[in-house]
Amino acid sequence: MWNPLSLVMEAAALVAIALSNGGGKPPDWPDFVGIVLLLLTNSAIGFYEARNAGNAVKALMDSPGQGQGQGRRQRARDRICRPHP
């Protein structure tokens, strides 16, 4: 994902591995794994929501009711604006 929250979380994961091991301490693996799991969950939820939104738009575009009102409006306008013989 390319939103600001994901970028900050990716930076936090890198900090948990690279910079938190000062003084000879080992990297902070539990924090890194937790952040990565949150990022993967966030990505999966975003994908699921985007797919469902796309399917909803497709269903609306394919529905048989689309554009039926336009024909009625056009016929009414033709009756009103028709020149008298």
Secondary structure as the mmCIF struct_conf table of DSSP 4:
data_model
#
loop_
_struct_conf.conf_type_id
_struct_conf.id
_struct_conf.beg_label_comp_id
_struct_conf.beg_label_asym_id
_struct_conf.beg_label_seq_id
_struct_conf.end_label_comp_id
_struct_conf.end_label_asym_id
_struct_conf.end_label_seq_id
BEND BEND1 ASN A 3 ASN A 3
HELX_RH_AL_P HELX_RH_AL_P1 PRO A 4 ALA A 18
TURN_TY1_P TURN_TY1_P1 LEU A 19 LEU A 19
BEND BEND2 SER A 20 SER A 20
HELX_RH_3T_P HELX_RH_3T_P1 GLY A 22 GLY A 24
HELX_LH_PP_P HELX_LH_PP_P1 LYS A 25 PRO A 27
HELX_RH_AL_P HELX_RH_AL_P2 TRP A 29 ASP A 62
TURN_TY1_P TURN_TY1_P2 PRO A 64 GLY A 67
HELX_RH_AL_P HELX_RH_AL_P3 GLN A 68 CYS A 81
HELX_LH_PP_P HELX_LH_PP_P2 ARG A 82 HIS A 84
#
